[in-house]
Amino acid sequence: MTGMATVSGDFDLTMDELRAVARFVAESAEAVLPTFEAARPEDPRPRTALAAAWEFVGGERRTRLQRVTALDAHRAARDAGSEAARLAARSAGDAAAAAYLHPMARATQVGHILRAPASAAHIAELATGAPEAAGRSIEAARHRATPVVVDVLRRYPPPPRAKNRVAELMCALDAALREPR
């Protein structure tokens, strides 16, 4: 079911806009899911959450499936065993949860859009030991963000100042996406 159904709050978001955001987040999560699966091959929760995200992106209605699998993937993150695996599982949960991005003008909502690509950048940095790997990943995410994703992002205030490396990378991506192109 695609179309222009909206959710309202401080502003409106259409289902098509939510799908564009969910696609952006799911693409980031998909790229790093192997990091989690290498660490915890017996745990299907992040892959299940990512599949639920793709169902929504593909036109299915958002349902309890996205909510439940998002929470399950976040629980898997707690059991991950390494920072990279934890970030990868959390990214899959964020992809499923993106179907329920709230149209509230709160800076914390930006994390639902940008945390997965920022986590992917940090995973690249952890894997290589090179900060420039994170920069390349942030730049790739900037190029992947569609005009719809950027428009949705700009409805929210910038994220809170960084308290950890993923938050730093999220702030860097946010600033890059808010720049006029």
Backbone as a chain_set.jsonl record, in Angstrom:
{"seq": "MTGMATVSGDFDLTMDELRAVARFVAESAEAVLPTFEAARPEDPRPRTALAAAWEFVGGERRTRLQRVTALDAHRAARDAGSEAARLAARSAGDAAAAAYLHPMARATQVGHILRAPASAAHIAELATGAPEAAGRSIEAARHRATPVVVDVLRRYPPPPRAKNRVAELMCALDAALREPR", "coords": {"N": [[0.855, -1.178, 0.0], [0.976, 1.909, -1.09], [1.232, 5.499, -1.198], [-0.307, 8.598, -0.242], [-1.056, 8.75, 2.423], [-0.954, 10.226, 5.624], [0.941, 10.967, 8.592], [0.591, 12.922, 11.427], [1.876, 15.591, 13.415], [3.981, 17.807, 14.771], [4.467, 18.499, 12.241], [3.638, 17.188, 8.998], [4.105, 13.843, 7.812], [4.303, 11.832, 5.012], [3.379, 8.493, 4.026], [4.931, 7.696, 1.888], [7.17, 9.346, 2.245], [8.076, 8.342, 4.695], [8.738, 5.792, 3.841], [10.872, 6.361, 2.126], [12.772, 7.317, 3.957], [13.018, 4.998, 5.545], [14.112, 3.261, 3.636], [16.63, 4.46, 3.195], [17.786, 4.134, 5.745], [17.65, 1.333, 5.963], [19.331, 0.524, 3.867], [21.813, 1.268, 4.874], [21.913, -0.367, 7.148], [21.793, -2.905, 5.993], [24.257, -3.078, 4.748], [26.011, -3.433, 6.874], [25.109, -5.602, 8.304], [26.356, -8.186, 7.938], [28.499, -7.978, 9.724], [27.389, -8.275, 12.272], [26.284, -10.835, 11.923], [28.527, -12.421, 11.523], [29.617, -12.405, 14.039], [27.558, -13.413, 15.627], [26.192, -15.821, 14.435], [24.019, -17.48, 14.935], [21.88, -15.958, 15.694], [18.973, -14.652, 14.611], [17.631, -12.232, 14.854], [18.388, -9.447, 14.099], [18.451, -9.712, 11.25], [15.81, -10.429, 10.762], [14.491, -8.097, 11.565], [15.487, -6.336, 9.657], [14.384, -7.464, 7.357], [11.679, -6.947, 7.893], [11.728, -4.181, 7.731], [12.333, -3.853, 4.999], [9.994, -4.927, 3.914], [8.12, -2.938, 4.555], [9.288, -0.777, 3.171], [8.955, -1.737, 0.619], [6.269, -1.362, 0.152], [4.336, -2.518, 1.775], [1.97, -2.236, 4.48], [2.766, -0.415, 7.46], [3.211, -2.13, 10.418], [2.646, -3.933, 13.488], [4.72, -5.695, 13.232], [7.088, -4.314, 12.392], [7.618, -2.779, 14.672], [7.966, -4.741, 16.736], [10.053, -6.363, 15.746], [12.062, -4.471, 15.557], [12.563, -3.84, 18.251], [13.422, -6.38, 19.068], [15.805, -6.638, 17.564], [17.296, -4.603, 18.742], [17.555, -5.68, 21.271], [19.14, -7.858, 20.592], [21.44, -6.485, 19.997], [22.423, -5.854, 22.504], [23.427, -8.29, 23.238], [25.553, -8.725, 21.609], [28.433, -8.795, 21.787], [30.662, -7.469, 20.667], [31.665, -4.106, 19.888], [31.313, -3.346, 17.188], [29.59, -5.371, 16.21], [27.411, -4.9, 17.863], [26.629, -2.325, 17.036], [25.888, -2.927, 14.418], [23.667, -4.642, 14.759], [21.933, -2.907, 16.08], [21.561, -1.046, 14.063], [20.021, -2.509, 12.247], [17.705, -2.775, 13.762], [17.025, -0.074, 13.892], [16.357, 0.344, 11.232], [13.947, -1.09, 10.913], [12.415, 0.302, 12.775], [12.246, 2.789, 11.607], [9.946, 3.025, 10.12], [8.168, 4.078, 11.847], [8.913, 6.683, 12.427], [8.611, 9.654, 14.202], [6.645, 12.561, 13.656], [7.646, 14.863, 15.111], [9.076, 17.839, 16.12], [11.749, 17.377, 17.312], [15.08, 17.126, 18.298], [16.091, 14.639, 18.966], [14.8, 12.845, 17.327], [16.204, 12.808, 14.961], [18.161, 10.897, 15.17], [16.865, 8.553, 14.452], [16.909, 8.67, 11.752], [19.589, 9.07, 11.006], [21.34, 7.557, 12.623], [21.924, 4.876, 11.889], [23.439, 5.073, 9.382], [25.596, 6.522, 10.474], [26.522, 4.721, 12.362], [27.343, 2.684, 10.646], [29.484, 3.994, 9.479], [31.185, 4.206, 11.681], [31.648, 1.513, 12.167], [33.116, 0.891, 9.869], [35.377, 2.388, 10.408], [36.263, 1.123, 12.763], [36.875, -1.388, 11.721], [39.014, -0.893, 10.038], [40.739, 0.695, 11.435], [41.195, 3.242, 10.719], [40.413, 6.611, 10.696], [39.702, 7.951, 8.364], [38.229, 6.119, 6.931], [35.71, 6.218, 8.078], [35.0, 8.78, 7.312], [34.821, 8.462, 4.522], [32.653, 6.722, 4.417], [30.61, 8.297, 5.519], [30.475, 10.263, 3.554], [29.624, 8.695, 1.383], [27.082, 7.983, 2.333], [25.918, 10.502, 2.371], [25.729, 11.031, -0.359], [23.962, 9.054, -1.066], [21.596, 9.753, 0.111], [18.401, 10.668, -0.68], [16.637, 13.444, -2.252], [14.14, 13.535, -0.964], [14.647, 12.308, 1.527], [16.469, 14.168, 2.575], [14.819, 16.428, 2.676], [12.925, 15.6, 4.593], [14.631, 15.263, 6.812], [15.419, 17.935, 7.254], [13.198, 19.019, 8.443], [13.424, 18.589, 11.065], [15.085, 19.669, 14.1], [18.687, 20.136, 14.335], [20.736, 17.341, 15.454], [21.473, 16.516, 18.94], [24.526, 17.688, 20.445], [27.547, 15.844, 20.096], [28.178, 12.921, 22.032], [29.506, 10.606, 21.894], [31.401, 8.518, 19.609], [29.741, 7.59, 17.474], [27.681, 9.457, 17.649], [29.128, 11.779, 17.045], [29.748, 11.262, 14.356], [27.178, 11.133, 13.343], [26.373, 13.786, 13.695], [28.149, 14.996, 11.916], [27.268, 13.922, 9.46], [24.656, 14.906, 9.449], [25.139, 17.697, 9.315], [26.365, 17.8, 6.795], [24.263, 16.981, 5.131], [22.414, 18.983, 5.51], [23.548, 21.15, 4.306], [23.271, 23.393, 1.546], [22.883, 21.989, -1.659]], "CA": [[0.0, 0.0, 0.0], [1.722, 3.154, -1.141], [0.318, 6.606, -1.302], [-0.059, 9.84, 0.453], [-1.546, 8.764, 3.798], [-0.013, 11.006, 6.421], [0.93, 10.996, 10.039], [0.745, 14.326, 11.785], [2.388, 15.998, 14.713], [4.419, 19.184, 14.561], [4.4, 18.617, 10.784], [3.126, 15.953, 8.418], [4.962, 12.921, 7.071], [3.513, 10.882, 4.235], [3.911, 7.131, 4.025], [6.014, 7.655, 0.903], [8.351, 9.932, 2.882], [8.566, 7.367, 5.674], [9.381, 4.697, 3.091], [12.173, 6.855, 1.645], [13.665, 7.31, 5.118], [13.267, 3.604, 5.903], [15.037, 2.719, 2.627], [17.949, 5.025, 3.497], [18.285, 3.474, 6.949], [17.809, -0.095, 5.669], [20.531, 0.353, 3.041], [22.959, 1.327, 5.786], [21.884, -1.561, 8.0], [22.095, -4.073, 5.157], [25.698, -3.104, 4.477], [26.789, -3.855, 8.055], [24.538, -6.798, 8.928], [27.325, -9.283, 8.031], [29.336, -7.803, 10.912], [26.688, -8.939, 13.366], [26.101, -12.26, 11.651], [29.811, -13.098, 11.726], [29.817, -12.532, 15.485], [26.443, -14.156, 16.237], [25.478, -16.428, 13.306], [22.815, -18.197, 15.37], [20.865, -14.996, 16.137], [18.322, -14.093, 13.415], [16.805, -11.054, 15.158], [18.632, -8.285, 13.239], [18.036, -9.996, 9.867], [14.346, -10.388, 10.759], [14.122, -6.675, 11.612], [15.791, -5.749, 8.353], [13.361, -7.963, 6.431], [10.455, -6.191, 8.179], [11.934, -2.839, 7.167], [12.208, -3.938, 3.536], [8.574, -5.11, 3.59], [7.513, -1.609, 4.59], [9.848, -0.009, 2.051], [8.378, -2.284, -0.61], [4.883, -0.979, -0.032], [3.425, -3.092, 2.766], [1.587, -1.328, 5.565], [3.55, -0.546, 8.684], [2.415, -2.914, 11.36], [3.319, -4.335, 14.714], [5.927, -6.421, 12.838], [8.246, -3.422, 12.422], [7.887, -2.409, 16.069], [8.45, -5.891, 17.501], [11.374, -6.789, 15.263], [13.02, -3.415, 15.918], [12.933, -4.071, 19.658], [14.204, -7.619, 19.129], [17.16, -6.364, 17.063], [17.987, -3.821, 19.764], [17.933, -6.64, 22.319], [20.28, -8.614, 20.045], [22.608, -5.609, 20.1], [22.963, -5.987, 23.865], [24.082, -9.597, 23.339], [26.415, -8.846, 20.423], [29.789, -9.211, 22.121], [31.661, -6.48, 20.247], [31.045, -2.826, 19.544], [30.889, -3.355, 15.786], [28.407, -6.226, 16.091], [26.322, -4.189, 18.544], [26.18, -1.25, 16.148], [25.229, -3.525, 13.253], [22.34, -5.104, 15.185], [21.13, -1.716, 16.361], [21.211, -0.455, 12.772], [18.893, -3.281, 11.71], [16.542, -2.349, 14.533], [16.673, 1.282, 13.462], [15.719, 0.25, 9.916], [12.548, -1.472, 11.129], [11.754, 1.369, 13.526], [12.088, 3.987, 10.766], [8.553, 3.088, 9.675], [7.432, 4.809, 12.873], [9.525, 7.98, 12.706], [7.586, 10.566, 14.707], [6.703, 13.918, 13.115], [7.778, 15.802, 16.219], [10.27, 18.652, 15.905], [12.689, 17.138, 18.409], [16.4, 16.744, 17.781], [16.326, 13.214, 19.188], [14.236, 12.074, 16.21], [17.202, 12.724, 13.892], [18.859, 9.629, 15.326], [16.148, 7.507, 13.729], [17.252, 8.815, 10.336], [21.032, 9.111, 10.748], [22.188, 6.718, 13.471], [22.412, 3.683, 11.166], [24.602, 5.386, 8.543], [26.724, 6.907, 11.335], [27.043, 3.465, 12.918], [28.075, 2.022, 9.56], [30.762, 4.695, 9.346], [32.045, 3.823, 12.805], [32.046, 0.124, 11.926], [34.207, 0.956, 8.88], [36.533, 2.912, 11.135], [36.737, 0.064, 13.664], [37.417, -2.491, 10.916], [40.266, -0.505, 9.383], [41.594, 1.474, 12.321], [41.486, 4.505, 10.033], [39.303, 7.562, 10.734], [39.27, 8.338, 7.012], [37.208, 5.158, 6.481], [34.436, 6.782, 8.521], [34.719, 9.928, 6.442], [34.357, 7.956, 3.219], [31.324, 6.156, 4.616], [29.699, 9.435, 5.684], [30.321, 10.879, 2.229], [28.786, 7.799, 0.587], [25.709, 8.137, 2.829], [25.435, 11.811, 1.9], [25.368, 10.89, -1.776], [22.847, 8.109, -1.156], [20.385, 10.388, 0.636], [17.58, 11.254, -1.735], [16.06, 14.737, -1.878], [13.05, 13.33, -0.002], [15.261, 12.073, 2.836], [17.02, 15.448, 3.022], [13.691, 17.287, 3.022], [12.393, 15.138, 5.882], [15.633, 15.593, 7.836], [15.422, 19.379, 7.511], [12.036, 19.381, 9.26], [13.827, 18.381, 12.455], [16.275, 20.428, 14.518], [19.922, 19.33, 14.315], [20.853, 16.434, 16.603], [22.239, 17.032, 20.077], [25.985, 17.598, 20.308], [28.09, 14.492, 20.198], [28.652, 12.389, 23.309], [30.306, 9.423, 21.57], [31.866, 8.56, 18.22], [28.611, 7.5, 16.545], [27.004, 10.754, 17.686], [29.973, 12.707, 16.273], [29.565, 10.968, 12.931], [25.808, 11.52, 13.024], [26.382, 15.246, 13.56], [28.854, 15.328, 10.668], [26.37, 13.613, 8.343], [23.558, 15.864, 9.517], [25.621, 18.979, 8.782], [26.584, 17.664, 5.347], [22.982, 16.887, 4.438], [21.685, 20.263, 5.613], [24.178, 22.131, 3.41], [22.648, 23.467, 0.218], [23.62, 21.203, -2.667]], "C": [[0.895, 1.233, 0.0], [0.724, 4.287, -1.143], [0.659, 7.721, -0.358], [-0.679, 9.874, 1.847], [-0.505, 9.468, 4.648], [-0.141, 10.685, 7.899], [1.259, 12.436, 10.42], [1.25, 14.486, 13.201], [2.714, 17.463, 14.579], [4.428, 19.525, 13.074], [3.869, 17.287, 10.272], [4.248, 15.15, 7.784], [4.054, 11.982, 6.296], [4.136, 9.496, 4.352], [5.048, 7.01, 3.011], [7.298, 8.264, 1.468], [8.941, 8.973, 3.918], [9.267, 6.2, 4.978], [10.757, 5.127, 2.571], [13.19, 6.868, 2.786], [14.014, 5.879, 5.504], [14.228, 2.946, 4.911], [16.464, 3.183, 2.918], [18.573, 4.318, 4.698], [18.557, 1.998, 6.674], [19.038, -0.359, 4.8], [21.786, 0.371, 3.912], [23.041, 0.061, 6.627], [22.264, -2.812, 7.207], [23.601, -4.208, 4.927], [26.511, -3.636, 5.65], [26.242, -5.099, 8.747], [25.525, -7.962, 8.973], [28.263, -9.173, 9.241], [28.692, -8.471, 12.116], [26.63, -10.439, 13.131], [27.4, -13.049, 11.769], [30.054, -13.343, 13.214], [28.775, -13.438, 16.137], [25.613, -14.849, 15.152], [24.173, -17.125, 13.683], [21.662, -17.257, 15.718], [20.217, -14.312, 14.925], [17.621, -12.751, 13.639], [17.123, -9.832, 14.298], [18.203, -8.521, 11.781], [16.515, -9.941, 9.752], [13.848, -8.943, 10.779], [14.373, -6.014, 10.261], [14.77, -6.207, 7.313], [12.037, -7.216, 6.639], [10.556, -4.77, 7.625], [11.736, -2.867, 5.654], [10.764, -4.189, 3.107], [7.866, -3.757, 3.553], [7.999, -0.768, 3.412], [9.202, -0.451, 0.741], [6.897, -2.02, -0.8], [3.896, -1.591, 0.935], [3.098, -2.045, 3.832], [2.565, -1.479, 6.723], [2.642, -1.185, 9.716], [3.226, -3.148, 12.626], [4.637, -5.059, 14.403], [7.166, -5.529, 12.909], [8.608, -3.052, 13.861], [8.544, -3.558, 16.839], [9.852, -6.299, 17.045], [12.44, -5.74, 15.549], [13.496, -3.608, 17.354], [13.777, -5.327, 19.804], [15.64, -7.397, 18.646], [17.949, -5.54, 18.072], [18.378, -4.699, 20.955], [19.13, -7.47, 21.857], [21.557, -7.783, 20.151], [23.243, -5.721, 21.486], [23.749, -7.284, 24.044], [25.223, -9.767, 22.325], [27.855, -9.252, 20.714], [30.893, -8.269, 21.676], [30.94, -5.198, 19.87], [30.525, -2.83, 18.115], [29.63, -4.195, 15.599], [27.196, -5.569, 16.746], [25.752, -3.097, 17.652], [25.434, -1.797, 14.941], [23.82, -3.998, 13.61], [21.416, -3.916, 15.442], [20.696, -1.034, 15.064], [20.035, -1.189, 12.134], [17.606, -2.926, 12.456], [16.075, -0.963, 14.133], [15.965, 1.259, 12.109], [14.244, -0.116, 10.075], [11.784, -0.351, 11.818], [11.509, 2.619, 12.688], [10.669, 4.119, 10.216], [7.706, 3.921, 10.624], [8.139, 6.092, 13.306], [8.42, 8.962, 13.099], [7.743, 11.958, 14.094], [6.678, 14.969, 14.227], [9.102, 16.534, 16.04], [11.189, 18.564, 17.118], [13.983, 16.607, 17.823], [16.66, 15.251, 17.94], [15.783, 12.356, 18.053], [15.233, 11.903, 15.065], [17.984, 11.411, 13.974], [18.185, 8.496, 14.576], [16.44, 7.549, 12.233], [18.745, 8.568, 10.112], [21.89, 8.174, 11.591], [22.731, 5.502, 12.728], [23.555, 4.028, 10.203], [25.812, 5.844, 9.352], [27.349, 5.679, 11.972], [27.841, 2.705, 11.873], [29.442, 2.672, 9.361], [31.712, 4.313, 10.473], [32.508, 2.373, 12.673], [33.19, 0.082, 10.922], [35.495, 1.42, 9.539], [37.125, 1.841, 12.063], [37.425, -1.058, 12.876], [38.787, -2.165, 10.343], [41.249, 0.169, 10.326], [41.919, 2.847, 11.756], [40.276, 5.434, 10.077], [38.815, 7.976, 9.348], [38.256, 7.357, 6.432], [35.821, 5.641, 6.894], [34.051, 7.95, 7.638], [34.214, 9.5, 5.078], [32.94, 7.395, 3.324], [30.274, 7.262, 4.788], [29.438, 10.1, 4.337], [29.443, 10.008, 1.329], [27.322, 7.901, 1.028], [25.115, 9.463, 2.375], [24.976, 11.719, 0.453], [24.154, 9.985, -1.967], [21.527, 8.722, -0.695], [19.628, 11.069, -0.5], [17.1, 12.645, -1.312], [14.908, 14.602, -0.875], [13.616, 13.123, 1.398], [15.803, 13.388, 3.404], [15.901, 16.398, 3.443], [13.095, 16.895, 4.372], [13.351, 15.52, 7.004], [15.561, 17.069, 8.221], [14.199, 19.855, 8.29], [12.342, 19.273, 10.754], [14.963, 19.32, 12.813], [17.515, 19.538, 14.412], [20.017, 18.45, 15.565], [21.633, 17.074, 17.744], [23.739, 16.858, 19.838], [26.472, 16.215, 20.684], [28.554, 14.138, 21.604], [29.504, 11.147, 23.102], [30.643, 9.472, 20.081], [30.711, 8.447, 17.219], [27.862, 8.83, 16.508], [27.811, 11.821, 16.939], [29.761, 12.515, 14.774], [28.157, 11.329, 12.471], [25.718, 13.031, 12.834], [27.071, 15.684, 12.266], [27.966, 15.054, 9.457], [25.204, 14.589, 8.306], [23.978, 17.208, 8.904], [25.815, 18.907, 7.273], [25.265, 17.62, 4.584], [22.188, 18.191, 4.486], [22.302, 21.355, 4.746], [23.403, 22.197, 2.102], [23.518, 22.703, -0.797], [23.788, 21.97, -3.936]], "O": [[1.508, 1.549, 1.02], [-0.486, 4.064, -1.095], [1.738, 7.782, 0.233], [-0.815, 10.96, 2.411], [0.695, 9.321, 4.414], [-1.169, 10.207, 8.378], [2.106, 13.078, 9.8], [1.066, 13.621, 14.058], [1.833, 18.279, 14.305], [4.399, 20.697, 12.697], [3.674, 16.357, 11.054], [5.221, 15.711, 7.28], [3.132, 11.398, 6.867], [5.298, 9.361, 4.736], [6.022, 6.297, 3.253], [8.391, 7.761, 1.205], [10.159, 8.816, 4.005], [10.27, 5.686, 5.472], [11.698, 4.334, 2.58], [14.34, 6.472, 2.598], [15.178, 5.574, 5.764], [15.074, 2.149, 5.315], [17.398, 2.381, 2.889], [19.747, 3.95, 4.669], [19.581, 1.467, 7.105], [19.716, -1.37, 4.985], [22.706, -0.42, 3.705], [24.117, -0.511, 6.796], [22.983, -3.675, 7.711], [24.144, -5.313, 4.916], [27.575, -4.222, 5.455], [26.861, -5.6, 9.686], [25.541, -8.684, 9.969], [28.765, -10.189, 9.723], [29.365, -9.151, 12.891], [26.898, -11.225, 14.04], [27.367, -14.238, 12.088], [30.625, -14.363, 13.599], [29.081, -14.15, 17.094], [24.446, -14.504, 14.964], [23.314, -17.333, 12.825], [20.563, -17.728, 16.012], [20.853, -13.477, 14.28], [17.068, -12.188, 12.694], [16.187, -9.211, 13.794], [17.65, -7.62, 11.149], [15.988, -9.456, 8.75], [12.888, -8.606, 10.084], [13.556, -5.224, 9.787], [14.341, -5.413, 6.477], [11.351, -6.89, 5.67], [9.578, -4.227, 7.112], [11.054, -2.008, 5.095], [10.346, -3.716, 2.05], [7.105, -3.471, 2.629], [7.199, -0.122, 2.736], [8.937, 0.37, -0.138], [6.326, -2.417, -1.815], [2.722, -1.221, 0.924], [3.855, -1.099, 4.051], [3.124, -2.555, 6.936], [1.473, -0.828, 9.862], [4.33, -2.631, 12.796], [5.563, -5.038, 15.215], [8.194, -5.952, 13.437], [9.786, -3.019, 14.216], [9.557, -3.363, 17.512], [10.73, -6.549, 17.871], [13.603, -6.084, 15.763], [14.693, -3.545, 17.632], [14.738, -5.345, 20.573], [16.583, -7.909, 19.249], [19.15, -5.756, 18.24], [19.419, -4.479, 21.574], [20.032, -7.753, 22.645], [22.637, -8.331, 20.371], [24.467, -5.687, 21.616], [24.631, -7.368, 24.899], [25.788, -10.854, 22.209], [28.44, -10.002, 19.933], [31.972, -8.277, 22.268], [29.746, -5.209, 19.568], [29.415, -2.365, 17.858], [28.703, -3.776, 14.905], [26.08, -5.673, 16.237], [24.535, -2.959, 17.528], [24.458, -1.199, 14.489], [22.882, -3.777, 12.845], [20.248, -3.937, 15.056], [19.588, -0.505, 14.98], [19.152, -0.561, 11.549], [16.544, -2.794, 11.847], [14.874, -0.704, 14.046], [15.07, 2.068, 11.866], [13.385, 0.489, 9.433], [10.631, -0.084, 11.479], [10.647, 3.429, 13.03], [10.24, 5.223, 9.881], [6.644, 4.415, 10.244], [7.971, 6.535, 14.443], [7.413, 9.081, 12.402], [8.856, 12.477, 14.02], [5.807, 15.837, 14.269], [10.137, 15.903, 15.829], [11.381, 19.536, 17.848], [13.972, 15.737, 16.952], [17.376, 14.659, 17.131], [16.266, 11.244, 17.841], [15.122, 10.958, 14.284], [18.418, 10.881, 12.952], [18.856, 7.575, 14.11], [16.235, 6.558, 11.532], [19.124, 7.924, 9.134], [23.074, 8.012, 11.295], [23.89, 5.135, 12.921], [24.567, 3.327, 10.208], [26.947, 5.581, 8.954], [28.57, 5.601, 12.108], [28.895, 2.146, 12.176], [30.433, 1.988, 9.106], [32.906, 4.12, 10.245], [33.64, 2.047, 13.03], [34.138, -0.682, 11.1], [36.573, 0.898, 9.254], [38.343, 1.679, 12.133], [38.434, -1.607, 13.319], [39.625, -3.052, 10.18], [42.449, 0.212, 10.055], [42.811, 3.535, 12.252], [39.218, 5.087, 9.552], [37.644, 8.314, 9.177], [37.498, 7.719, 5.532], [34.862, 5.489, 6.138], [32.888, 8.087, 7.258], [33.286, 10.102, 4.536], [32.127, 7.576, 2.417], [29.171, 7.158, 4.253], [28.302, 10.457, 4.024], [28.607, 10.531, 0.591], [26.422, 7.905, 0.188], [23.935, 9.531, 2.032], [23.94, 12.276, 0.09], [23.405, 10.143, -2.931], [20.457, 8.25, -1.078], [20.164, 11.938, -1.189], [17.154, 12.981, -0.129], [14.728, 15.474, -0.025], [13.112, 13.706, 2.358], [15.612, 13.681, 4.584], [16.021, 17.093, 4.452], [12.795, 17.758, 5.197], [12.926, 16.044, 8.033], [15.637, 17.403, 9.403], [14.176, 20.996, 8.752], [11.61, 19.798, 11.593], [15.728, 19.73, 11.94], [17.396, 18.313, 14.4], [19.446, 18.776, 16.605], [22.361, 18.048, 17.546], [24.154, 15.966, 19.099], [25.864, 15.519, 21.497], [29.221, 14.923, 22.277], [30.158, 10.684, 24.036], [30.206, 10.382, 19.377], [30.711, 9.151, 16.21], [27.452, 9.277, 15.436], [27.23, 12.676, 16.271], [29.613, 13.48, 14.024], [27.965, 11.779, 11.341], [25.055, 13.501, 11.909], [26.631, 16.625, 11.606], [27.916, 15.862, 8.53], [24.813, 15.048, 7.233], [23.262, 17.777, 8.081], [25.47, 19.845, 6.554], [25.172, 18.177, 3.49], [21.382, 18.464, 3.597], [21.66, 22.37, 4.477], [22.931, 21.175, 1.605], [24.746, 22.787, -0.764], [24.382, 21.465, -4.889]]}, "num_chains": 1, "name": "protein.A"}
